[in-house]
Amino acid sequence: MMKTSMRFHAIRPIGASRVCALLALGALLAVTAPARSADATWIATGSLNSARSNHAATLLPDGKVLVVGGAGTSAELYDPATGKWNPTGPLGHSRSDATATLLNNGQVLVVGGDRGEPSSQSLGLLGICELYDPATGTWRKTGSLNAPRDGFTATLLSNGEVLVAGGVDDADVPLDTAEIYDPIKGTWRYTGSFAGPRFWHAATRLADGRVLVVGGSNDDFLLRAIGGATIYDPATGTWSGAGGLYTARARLSATLVSDGKVLAVGGFDNSYDAPGPVDHVSYALADLFDPIAHWSATSPMNARRYDHAATLLATGEVLVTGGNDLNAKAQLASTELYDPATRTWRAAATMRDARYGHTATLLSDGRVLVVGGHGSGIAPLASAEILQVANAPVGAISAAFTGAWYDPLQSGHGLFVEVLSGNRFQAAWFAFDAPGKAQAWFTGVGTYSGNTATITNVVLPAGGRFIPDFDPADVVANRWGSLTFTFTDCNHGRVDFSSVAGYGSGSMNIARLTQPAGLACP
């Protein structure tokens, strides 16, 4: 395929998929529910040290936000406590359109992209990958991609590895390959390929650990978008077809909502069939993917947009911010909220600045931080703003709910709770077996919305041996039952349980026993 001058700069993809992760104990990434739009206001917060767009933003375990890319080798940290930006260690290589993924060990993996503004099309793509250590504020090189790529997605898998899929290579040729990063070995390996190449697509990890990839384009002139979807199964390393969008489009967003469905929103195409070719058409369309029933249409947004950002809130709603309306040739400051229960959209507070190619990050205290991007001009923005939420619902789950909980009337057993990114909720119940002769752990990961968390697949591990004779192959995760948590505030709640393993069902009042440092109740 002939090389073109397109090199992904006239139109940029959304920042890296920061697809939600099942993190190990100790990761304190969580959200609270924002109030309805009438109770929310965008306020300016400290400006970036370097204006940037097509960057990546990552919420760190300490609640700060790391922003990298789109501005040479610089990287900076946002501190929600002070509202200020501070430089941190620089990248080893200038890059734009890279992805940044928080690993289970708390480090951040930055992958691929191009060599940065403004003339990257003559400088080529990067296969070089780097790791950021929040403890030292420094970067180090790790294993390189087998194929340098741009316009790809990166998704954290349930086992802590990272799946990189699609994109284009250094000759602008779309790729059908995918690679897996092993954070223990620091190496990449190829895994199964798509049925066809794609770039500028969206990727989302499903509740069962598989990864949905949808939309994008498959030609380097971007003459037409594609609507097909495919699913990657980490257990087999293979891809399988999963239907597709009702209308093909690239540069859309895909968000896993609390009921396990995926909301695919917006995007654009370079032409459509009737009445004839039309350059750069953007869409307000929204589709829902059900892992069982596959695709259905849902209500469209109020505005056409691509290069927007979509953020899942603790209420179960999805907040969509900014973007570009190619039909109206306008950059957007508008935001809107999708309610999965009613399948409708409503207007939310308008941002202070119109922007696209920005990032939107859910902070640990429930606010939403929007950073950088492009406005109406050519130059990137240095501004940042926060959705300031008033009157959060009583008992709404946040990072502060992480800690040990117990029933004061039944001291001697209790639960360790961890609120994870992506509205995920982990619990481990230290208790005893039904006959009362041995200790037992019941553990699982579920989702939360508002003040309620549900874990439908709680397991009772068995079969392991103590080190040095431990073999993970010996461990059996026996299904135990389900847990439902309902909190009245940050220090009190109730857990309801239902067991399929002979433990019966019932409920227990719980109170906080420990509070991690730096995570005060709201």
RODO-2510 file (C-alpha; in nm, 4 decimals, decimal comma):
residues 522
     n   res          X          Y          Z
     1     m     0,0000     0,0000     0,0000
     2     m     0,1383     0,3343    -0,0973
     3     k     0,2515     0,5635     0,1809
     4     t     0,0375     0,8724     0,2262
     5     s     0,0859     1,2015     0,4000
     6     m    -0,2091     1,1412     0,6295
     7     r    -0,0137     1,0228     0,9362
     8     f    -0,3010     1,0793     1,1767
     9     h    -0,2509     1,4491     1,2384
    10     a    -0,5324     1,6206     1,0519
    11     i    -0,7751     1,4068     1,2516
    12     r    -0,6645     1,2429     1,5740
    13     p    -0,7967     0,9426     1,7642
    14     i    -0,9283     0,9486     2,1141
    15     g    -0,6676     0,8997     2,3850
    16     a    -0,5650     0,5581     2,5018
    17     s    -0,8210     0,3211     2,6119
    18     r    -0,7918     0,3110     2,9867
    19     v    -1,0016     0,0217     3,0006
    20     c    -1,0945    -0,0779     3,3478
    21     a    -0,8859    -0,3314     3,5437
    22     l    -0,9264    -0,5891     3,8155
    23     l    -0,6433    -0,4539     4,0278
    24     a    -0,4574    -0,6262     4,3091
    25     l    -0,5188    -0,5283     4,6707
    26     g    -0,3643    -0,1901     4,7288
    27     a    -0,4888    -0,0140     4,4135
    28     l    -0,7138     0,2635     4,5329
    29     l    -0,8868     0,3859     4,2198
    30     a    -1,2526     0,4665     4,2566
    31     v    -1,5319     0,7087     4,1898
    32     t    -1,8356     0,8620     4,3453
    33     a    -2,1574     0,9482     4,1724
    34     p    -2,1881     1,2961     4,0301
    35     a    -2,5098     1,4780     4,0943
    36     r    -2,7501     1,5563     3,8122
    37     s    -2,6467     1,8297     3,5704
    38     a    -2,8391     2,0998     3,7572
    39     d    -2,6138     2,0390     4,0587
    40     a    -2,2844     2,0305     3,8666
    41     t    -2,0566     2,3055     3,7397
    42     w    -1,7293     2,3045     3,5474
    43     i    -1,4562     2,5096     3,7138
    44     a    -1,1111     2,5964     3,5848
    45     t    -0,8237     2,4255     3,7600
    46     g    -0,4499     2,4763     3,7277
    47     s    -0,3162     2,5011     3,3736
    48     l    -0,0810     2,2447     3,2248
    49     n     0,2861     2,3350     3,2122
    50     s     0,2794     2,2301     2,8452
    51     a    -0,0201     2,2621     2,6161
    52     r    -0,1046     1,9215     2,4707
    53     s    -0,3570     1,7150     2,2796
    54     n    -0,3778     1,3469     2,1852
    55     h    -0,2092     1,2731     2,5126
    56     a    -0,2926     1,0086     2,7736
    57     a    -0,4092     1,0597     3,1318
    58     t    -0,3878     0,7947     3,4050
    59     l    -0,5297     0,8024     3,7579
    60     l    -0,2564     0,6795     3,9935
    61     p    -0,3134     0,4836     4,3159
    62     d    -0,2367     0,7942     4,5250
    63     g    -0,5180     0,9885     4,3538
    64     k    -0,2939     1,2057     4,1363
    65     v    -0,3268     1,2098     3,7569
    66     l    -0,0304     1,1431     3,5276
    67     v    -0,0480     1,3142     3,1867
    68     v     0,1988     1,2193     2,9132
    69     g     0,2406     1,2687     2,5413
    70     g     0,1325     1,5316     2,2923
    71     a     0,4054     1,7736     2,4029
    72     g     0,7552     1,6407     2,3447
    73     t     0,8996     1,4271     2,6227
    74     s     0,7348     1,6184     2,9069
    75     a     0,5113     1,4549     3,1659
    76     e     0,3259     1,6134     3,4543
    77     l     0,1148     1,5292     3,7568
    78     y    -0,2132     1,6853     3,8661
    79     d    -0,2739     1,6964     4,2404
    80     p    -0,6496     1,7162     4,3173
    81     a    -0,5721     1,8333     4,6725
    82     t    -0,4014     2,1508     4,5504
    83     g    -0,5425     2,1891     4,1988
    84     k    -0,1885     2,2303     4,0651
    85     w     0,0226     2,0684     3,7953
    86     n     0,3816     1,9702     3,8665
    87     p     0,6414     1,8345     3,6240
    88     t     0,7591     1,4789     3,6759
    89     g     1,0368     1,2811     3,5089
    90     p     1,0440     1,3185     3,1291
    91     l     0,9830     1,0352     2,8861
    92     g     1,2825     0,8904     2,7111
    93     h     1,1176     0,9591     2,3746
    94     s     0,8848     1,2290     2,2474
    95     r     0,5535     1,0735     2,1498
    96     s     0,1922     1,1503     2,0614
    97     d    -0,1106     0,9200     2,0292
    98     a     0,0530     0,6772     2,2719
    99     t    -0,1447     0,4718     2,5233
   100     a    -0,0849     0,4745     2,8987
   101     t    -0,2056     0,1776     3,1047
   102     l    -0,1960     0,1450     3,4826
   103     l    -0,0522    -0,1970     3,5681
   104     n    -0,1425    -0,4023     3,8731
   105     n     0,1925    -0,3141     4,0332
   106     g     0,1065     0,0574     4,0255
   107     q     0,3438     0,1425     3,7403
   108     v     0,2239     0,2959     3,4116
   109     l     0,3048     0,1374     3,0763
   110     v     0,3321     0,3825     2,7840
   111     v     0,3167     0,2209     2,4423
   112     g     0,3796     0,3209     2,0811
   113     g     0,2416     0,6273     1,9075
   114     d     0,4363     0,8602     1,6833
   115     r     0,7349     1,0754     1,7676
   116     g     0,5332     1,3863     1,8463
   117     e     0,4229     1,7174     1,7035
   118     p     0,4477     1,8830     1,4646
   119     s     0,6307     1,6867     1,1912
   120     s     0,6028     1,3299     1,3154
   121     q     0,4964     1,1972     0,9770
   122     s     0,8583     1,2296     0,8671
   123     l     0,9950     1,0822     1,1888
   124     g     0,8036     0,7539     1,2033
   125     l     0,6283     0,5529     1,4707
   126     l     0,7543     0,4153     1,7979
   127     g     0,7764     0,0533     1,8998
   128     i     0,9671     0,1588     2,2101
   129     c     0,7734     0,1261     2,5359
   130     e     0,8416     0,2869     2,8730
   131     l     0,7406     0,2303     3,2363
   132     y     0,6703     0,5086     3,4858
   133     d     0,7335     0,4464     3,8551
   134     p     0,5184     0,6816     4,0691
   135     a     0,7402     0,6141     4,3713
   136     t     1,0452     0,7691     4,2037
   137     g     0,8848     0,9827     3,9327
   138     t     1,1149     0,8262     3,6738
   139     w     1,0841     0,6305     3,3508
   140     r     1,2688     0,3246     3,2288
   141     k     1,2638     0,1379     2,9024
   142     t     1,0870    -0,1982     2,8797
   143     g     1,0373    -0,4449     2,5959
   144     s     0,9526    -0,3013     2,2530
   145     l     0,6491    -0,3855     2,0413
   146     n     0,7072    -0,6387     1,7656
   147     a     0,5506    -0,3853     1,5267
   148     p     0,5617    -0,0060     1,5804
   149     r     0,2048     0,1196     1,5591
   150     d    -0,0287     0,4164     1,5837
   151     g    -0,4097     0,4366     1,6011
   152     f    -0,4243     0,1184     1,8140
   153     t    -0,5892     0,0318     2,1465
   154     a    -0,4394    -0,1001     2,4700
   155     t    -0,6476    -0,2966     2,7218
   156     l    -0,5505    -0,4298     3,0631
   157     l    -0,6519    -0,7957     3,0916
   158     s    -0,7804    -0,9687     3,4034
   159     n    -0,4464    -1,1447     3,4551
   160     g    -0,2530    -0,8159     3,4557
   161     e    -0,1173    -0,8445     3,1023
   162     v    -0,1869    -0,5787     2,8372
   163     l    -0,3463    -0,6436     2,4981
   164     v    -0,2469    -0,4082     2,2143
   165     a    -0,4603    -0,4461     1,9025
   166     g    -0,4571    -0,3121     1,5473
   167     g    -0,3382     0,0298     1,4360
   168     v    -0,1146     0,1171     1,1438
   169     d     0,2537     0,0498     1,0925
   170     d     0,5305     0,2900     0,9924
   171     a     0,4207     0,2733     0,6272
   172     d     0,0599     0,3687     0,7162
   173     v    -0,0507     0,0117     0,6441
   174     p    -0,3421    -0,0985     0,8681
   175     l    -0,2607    -0,3963     1,0920
   176     d    -0,4607    -0,7068     1,1771
   177     t    -0,2135    -0,8143     1,4457
   178     a    -0,2339    -0,8021     1,8243
   179     e     0,0334    -0,8317     2,0919
   180     i     0,0410    -0,9141     2,4628
   181     y     0,2700    -0,7452     2,7166
   182     d     0,3894    -0,9569     3,0090
   183     p     0,4653    -0,7147     3,2966
   184     i     0,6685    -0,9776     3,4836
   185     k     0,9009    -1,0549     3,1924
   186     g     0,8784    -0,7098     3,0361
   187     t     0,8317    -0,8655     2,6912
   188     w     0,5784    -0,8675     2,4076
   189     r     0,4433    -1,1674     2,2174
   190     y     0,2070    -1,1912     1,9237
   191     t    -0,1389    -1,3339     1,9853
   192     g    -0,4255    -1,4143     1,7463
   193     s    -0,4949    -1,1787     1,4542
   194     f    -0,8188    -1,0059     1,3543
   195     a    -1,0179    -1,1354     1,0599
   196     g    -0,9189    -0,8062     0,8923
   197     p    -0,7045    -0,5006     0,9714
   198     r    -0,8409    -0,1984     1,1554
   199     f    -0,7315     0,1236     1,3209
   200     w    -0,9086     0,4104     1,5001
   201     h    -1,1383     0,1532     1,6583
   202     a    -1,2544     0,1246     2,0209
   203     a    -1,1769    -0,1553     2,2663
   204     t    -1,3425    -0,2491     2,5961
   205     r    -1,2848    -0,5327     2,8391
   206     l    -1,6091    -0,7155     2,9092
   207     a    -1,7198    -0,8323     3,2546
   208     d    -1,6132    -1,1887     3,1723
   209     g    -1,2574    -1,0799     3,0862
   210     r    -1,2865    -1,0944     2,7080
   211     v    -1,2143    -0,7829     2,4998
   212     l    -1,4586    -0,6290     2,2519
   213     v    -1,3128    -0,4383     1,9560
   214     v    -1,5542    -0,2405     1,7393
   215     g    -1,5549     0,0042     1,4489
   216     g    -1,2572     0,1826     1,2986
   217     s    -1,1272     0,1879     0,9436
   218     n    -0,9235    -0,0496     0,7306
   219     d    -0,7712     0,1694     0,4609
   220     d    -0,4990     0,4266     0,5076
   221     f    -0,6804     0,6866     0,2972
   222     l    -0,9770     0,6556     0,5383
   223     l    -1,2189     0,6346     0,2472
   224     r    -1,4669     0,4413     0,4577
   225     a    -1,5236     0,3356     0,8171
   226     i    -1,6076    -0,0207     0,9218
   227     g    -1,8756    -0,1282     1,1674
   228     g    -1,7819    -0,4865     1,2402
   229     a    -1,7001    -0,6068     1,5916
   230     t    -1,4777    -0,8878     1,7146
   231     i    -1,4030    -1,0359     2,0563
   232     y    -1,0670    -1,1525     2,1915
   233     d    -1,0657    -1,4452     2,4334
   234     p    -0,7510    -1,4410     2,6525
   235     a    -0,8085    -1,8065     2,7448
   236     t    -0,7581    -1,9208     2,3853
   237     g    -0,5713    -1,6253     2,2327
   238     t    -0,8243    -1,6124     1,9486
   239     w    -1,0712    -1,3640     1,7992
   240     s    -1,4322    -1,4353     1,7002
   241     g    -1,6939    -1,2290     1,5204
   242     a    -1,9426    -1,0294     1,7284
   243     g    -2,1786    -0,8669     1,4787
   244     g    -2,1370    -0,4965     1,4316
   245     l    -2,2678    -0,1407     1,4497
   246     y    -2,5826    -0,0418     1,2627
   247     t    -2,3820     0,2401     1,1027
   248     a    -2,0095     0,2010     1,0414
   249     r    -1,7897     0,4630     1,2027
   250     a    -1,4387     0,5262     1,3269
   251     r    -1,3049     0,7178     1,6256
   252     l    -1,6029     0,6252     1,8431
   253     s    -1,5977     0,5510     2,2161
   254     a    -1,7018     0,2227     2,3795
   255     t    -1,7865     0,2123     2,7512
   256     l    -1,8701    -0,0875     2,9678
   257     v    -2,1773     0,0020     3,1747
   258     s    -2,2851    -0,1526     3,5038
   259     d    -2,5229    -0,4114     3,3537
   260     g    -2,2398    -0,5645     3,1506
   261     k    -2,3408    -0,4070     2,8200
   262     v    -2,1146    -0,1822     2,6109
   263     l    -2,2288     0,1628     2,4959
   264     a    -2,0730     0,2555     2,1590
   265     v    -2,1109     0,6280     2,0936
   266     g    -2,0394     0,8798     1,8191
   267     g    -1,7602     0,8594     1,5640
   268     f    -1,7258     0,9621     1,2025
   269     d    -1,7031     0,8317     0,8475
   270     n    -1,5430     0,9834     0,5422
   271     s    -1,8392     0,9077     0,3166
   272     y    -2,1743     0,7338     0,2984
   273     d    -2,3760     0,5729     0,0210
   274     a    -2,6698     0,8046    -0,0234
   275     p    -2,7046     1,0511    -0,1758
   276     g    -2,3325     1,0317    -0,2550
   277     p    -1,9868     1,0777    -0,1074
   278     v    -1,9728     1,3372     0,1661
   279     d    -1,6452     1,4219     0,3365
   280     h    -1,6112     1,3715     0,7089
   281     v    -1,9556     1,2953     0,8471
   282     s    -1,9793     1,2748     1,2272
   283     y    -2,2559     1,0935     1,4138
   284     a    -2,4703     1,1253     1,7257
   285     l    -2,5536     0,7546     1,7026
   286     a    -2,5326     0,5158     1,9969
   287     d    -2,5443     0,1349     1,9950
   288     l    -2,5534    -0,1184     2,2784
   289     f    -2,3607    -0,4449     2,2743
   290     d    -2,4954    -0,7294     2,4864
   291     p    -2,2481    -1,0198     2,5225
   292     i    -2,5445    -1,2585     2,4877
   293     a    -2,7792    -1,0866     2,2431
   294     h    -2,5171    -0,8746     2,0639
   295     w    -2,6196    -0,5378     1,9145
   296     s    -2,9213    -0,3101     1,9487
   297     a    -2,9747     0,0582     1,8766
   298     t    -3,0346     0,3028     2,1597
   299     s    -3,1224     0,6712     2,1706
   300     p    -2,8802     0,9004     1,9857
   301     m    -2,6918     1,1793     2,1576
   302     n    -2,8098     1,5376     2,1381
   303     a    -2,5006     1,6331     1,9348
   304     r    -2,2899     1,4720     1,6643
   305     r    -1,9358     1,4206     1,7912
   306     y    -1,6120     1,2306     1,7533
   307     d    -1,2819     1,2666     1,9375
   308     h    -1,4943     1,3100     2,2486
   309     a    -1,4355     1,1411     2,5846
   310     a    -1,6785     0,9025     2,7558
   311     t    -1,6626     0,8376     3,1313
   312     l    -1,8604     0,5848     3,3357
   313     l    -1,9987     0,7359     3,6573
   314     a    -2,0931     0,5607     3,9803
   315     t    -2,4611     0,6300     3,9142
   316     g    -2,4282     0,3974     3,6164
   317     e    -2,4630     0,6943     3,3802
   318     v    -2,2088     0,7684     3,1077
   319     l    -2,0781     1,1245     3,0772
   320     v    -1,9750     1,2309     2,7249
   321     t    -1,7686     1,5492     2,6931
   322     g    -1,6686     1,7694     2,4021
   323     g    -1,5670     1,6408     2,0612
   324     n    -1,5853     1,7634     1,7069
   325     d    -1,8993     1,8032     1,4953
   326     l    -1,7716     1,7768     1,1398
   327     n    -2,1128     1,8438     0,9868
   328     a    -2,1339     2,1817     1,1587
   329     k    -1,7571     2,2341     1,1466
   330     a    -1,7707     2,3098     1,5188
   331     q    -1,5747     2,2098     1,8259
   332     l    -1,7985     2,1291     2,1200
   333     a    -1,8098     2,2447     2,4797
   334     s    -2,1360     2,0596     2,5414
   335     t    -2,1609     1,7493     2,7580
   336     e    -2,4391     1,4962     2,8053
   337     l    -2,5338     1,1991     3,0215
   338     y    -2,6667     0,8609     2,9140
   339     d    -2,8919     0,6712     3,1543
   340     p    -2,8771     0,2946     3,0820
   341     a    -3,1993     0,2356     3,2784
   342     t    -3,4094     0,4586     3,0506
   343     r    -3,1776     0,4496     2,7467
   344     t    -3,2049     0,8263     2,7147
   345     w    -2,9659     1,1223     2,7018
   346     r    -2,9922     1,4505     2,8866
   347     a    -2,7855     1,7659     2,8707
   348     a    -2,5219     1,8159     3,1385
   349     a    -2,3244     2,1259     3,2342
   350     t    -2,1367     2,2959     2,9508
   351     m    -1,7580     2,3048     2,9760
   352     r    -1,5734     2,6339     2,9915
   353     d    -1,3750     2,5529     2,6756
   354     a    -1,4738     2,3722     2,3592
   355     r    -1,2279     2,0876     2,3065
   356     y    -1,1635     1,7597     2,1285
   357     g    -0,8733     1,5168     2,1508
   358     h    -0,8798     1,5754     2,5265
   359     t    -0,8876     1,3329     2,8188
   360     a    -1,1493     1,2965     3,0930
   361     t    -1,0454     1,1272     3,4180
   362     l    -1,2636     1,0288     3,7105
   363     l    -1,0896     1,1391     4,0305
   364     s    -1,0995     0,9481     4,3573
   365     d    -1,3269     1,2104     4,5136
   366     g    -1,5861     1,1816     4,2355
   367     r    -1,4976     1,4893     4,0320
   368     v    -1,4222     1,4616     3,6605
   369     l    -1,0977     1,6168     3,5332
   370     v    -1,0866     1,7234     3,1662
   371     v    -0,7460     1,8112     3,0256
   372     g    -0,6042     1,9711     2,7115
   373     g    -0,7083     1,8817     2,3593
   374     h    -0,7731     2,1123     2,0649
   375     g    -1,0175     2,4004     2,0659
   376     s    -1,1220     2,6118     1,7727
   377     g    -0,7621     2,6933     1,6847
   378     i    -0,4713     2,4872     1,5576
   379     a    -0,2662     2,5076     1,8761
   380     p    -0,3341     2,2568     2,1572
   381     l    -0,4850     2,3750     2,4858
   382     a    -0,3108     2,4110     2,8207
   383     s    -0,6363     2,4522     3,0095
   384     a    -0,7926     2,1983     3,2424
   385     e    -1,1290     2,1989     3,4151
   386     i    -1,3163     1,9930     3,6706
   387     l    -1,6802     1,8964     3,6952
   388     q    -1,7459     2,0185     4,0475
   389     v    -2,0209     1,8046     4,1942
   390     a    -2,2505     1,9213     4,4714
   391     n    -2,4547     1,7052     4,7055
   392     a    -2,3265     1,3595     4,6150
   393     p    -2,5767     1,0900     4,7146
   394     v    -2,5528     0,9704     5,0749
   395     g    -2,3563     0,6470     5,0949
   396     a    -2,2292     0,6719     4,7365
   397     i    -1,9308     0,4407     4,7053
   398     s    -1,5918     0,6037     4,6595
   399     a    -1,2253     0,5133     4,7043
   400     a    -1,2658     0,5988     5,0732
   401     f    -1,4765     0,2841     5,1221
   402     t    -1,1614     0,0753     5,0762
   403     g    -1,0543    -0,0908     5,4012
   404     a    -1,1473    -0,3591     5,6539
   405     w    -1,5107    -0,3964     5,7646
   406     y    -1,6706    -0,6130     6,0345
   407     d    -1,9800    -0,6679     6,2458
   408     p    -1,9037    -0,5283     6,5949
   409     l    -2,1335    -0,7953     6,7400
   410     q    -1,9347    -1,0722     6,5700
   411     s    -1,5719    -0,9730     6,6150
   412     g    -1,3325    -1,2376     6,4836
   413     h    -1,4231    -1,2423     6,1159
   414     g    -1,4694    -0,9656     5,8612
   415     l    -1,4332    -0,8343     5,5083
   416     f    -1,1558    -0,6598     5,3205
   417     v    -1,3080    -0,4248     5,0636
   418     e    -1,1285    -0,2572     4,7729
   419     v    -1,2898    -0,0086     4,5357
   420     l    -1,1315    -0,0456     4,1923
   421     s    -1,1294     0,1573     3,8728
   422     g    -1,4123     0,1159     3,6237
   423     n    -1,6848     0,0869     3,8908
   424     r    -1,5451    -0,2453     4,0092
   425     f    -1,5662    -0,3628     4,3664
   426     q    -1,3533    -0,6358     4,5252
   427     a    -1,4251    -0,8090     4,8562
   428     a    -1,2574    -1,0883     5,0492
   429     w    -1,4454    -1,2322     5,3475
   430     f    -1,2235    -1,3925     5,6107
   431     a    -1,4481    -1,6427     5,7863
   432     f    -1,4747    -2,0116     5,8731
   433     d    -1,6117    -2,3159     5,6948
   434     a    -1,9680    -2,4313     5,7549
   435     p    -1,8731    -2,7047     6,0080
   436     g    -1,6651    -2,4469     6,1969
   437     k    -1,3449    -2,6514     6,1854
   438     a    -1,1250    -2,4499     5,9512
   439     q    -1,0642    -2,0971     5,8291
   440     a    -1,1982    -1,9982     5,4864
   441     w    -1,1772    -1,7079     5,2424
   442     f    -1,4671    -1,6117     5,0175
   443     t    -1,3585    -1,3655     4,7499
   444     g    -1,4762    -1,2063     4,4280
   445     v    -1,4990    -0,8943     4,2117
   446     g    -1,8209    -0,7276     4,1012
   447     t    -1,9532    -0,3829     4,0133
   448     y    -2,1032    -0,0930     4,2051
   449     s    -2,3457     0,1885     4,1368
   450     g    -2,4393     0,4606     4,3836
   451     n    -2,4345     0,3081     4,7324
   452     t    -2,4709    -0,0565     4,6239
   453     a    -2,2119    -0,3129     4,5146
   454     t    -2,2913    -0,6607     4,3850
   455     i    -2,0552    -0,9563     4,3450
   456     t    -2,2416    -1,2348     4,1681
   457     n    -1,9524    -1,4818     4,1476
   458     v    -1,7941    -1,5255     4,4893
   459     v    -1,5519    -1,8183     4,5046
   460     l    -1,3977    -2,0331     4,7794
   461     p    -1,0386    -2,1172     4,6779
   462     a    -0,9111    -2,4617     4,7793
   463     g    -0,6401    -2,7107     4,6914
   464     g    -0,3284    -2,4991     4,7278
   465     r    -0,0260    -2,5755     4,9427
   466     f     0,2095    -2,3527     5,1344
   467     i     0,5318    -2,2293     4,9707
   468     p     0,7718    -2,3618     4,8479
   469     d     0,5315    -2,6365     4,7357
   470     f     0,2679    -2,3974     4,6020
   471     d     0,1509    -2,4681     4,2469
   472     p    -0,1192    -2,2396     4,1013
   473     a    -0,2451    -2,5340     3,8980
   474     d    -0,3557    -2,7006     4,2238
   475     v    -0,5886    -2,4162     4,3221
   476     v    -0,9576    -2,4692     4,2535
   477     a    -1,1976    -2,1710     4,2628
   478     n    -1,5147    -2,3330     4,3907
   479     r    -1,8287    -2,1264     4,3395
   480     w    -1,9529    -2,0067     4,6775
   481     g    -2,2399    -1,7689     4,5985
   482     s    -2,3044    -1,3929     4,5876
   483     l    -2,2621    -1,0823     4,8039
   484     t    -2,4515    -0,7520     4,7922
   485     f    -2,3250    -0,4482     4,9850
   486     t    -2,5498    -0,1529     5,0715
   487     f    -2,3869     0,1454     5,2433
   488     t    -2,5653     0,4127     5,4457
   489     d    -2,2492     0,6224     5,4733
   490     c    -1,8712     0,5907     5,4538
   491     n    -1,8542     0,4000     5,7840
   492     h    -2,1683     0,1867     5,7971
   493     g    -2,3571    -0,0559     5,5794
   494     r    -2,4969    -0,4036     5,5333
   495     v    -2,3884    -0,7105     5,3399
   496     d    -2,6420    -0,9646     5,2132
   497     f    -2,5165    -1,3077     5,1145
   498     s    -2,6564    -1,6085     4,9326
   499     s    -2,4486    -1,9251     4,9088
   500     v    -2,4767    -2,2225     4,6759
   501     a    -2,2118    -2,4084     4,8756
   502     g    -2,4056    -2,4936     5,1886
   503     y    -2,3616    -2,1699     5,3825
   504     g    -2,7211    -2,0562     5,3464
   505     s    -2,8267    -1,6939     5,3051
   506     g    -2,8711    -1,3934     5,5288
   507     s    -2,7417    -1,0456     5,6063
   508     m    -2,4951    -0,8786     5,8396
   509     n    -2,4509    -0,5192     5,9491
   510     i    -2,0969    -0,3958     5,8948
   511     a    -1,8918    -0,1049     6,0248
   512     r    -1,5552     0,0282     5,9200
   513     l    -1,2521    -0,1135     6,1018
   514     t    -0,9642     0,0502     5,9103
   515     q    -0,9185     0,3552     5,6840
   516     p    -0,6195     0,3657     5,4417
   517     a    -0,3980     0,6714     5,4802
   518     g    -0,4906     0,9550     5,2463
   519     l    -0,8439     0,8329     5,1769
   520     a    -1,0676     1,0405     5,3994
   521     c    -1,4437     0,9969     5,3874
   522     p    -1,6237     1,2682     5,1879
***
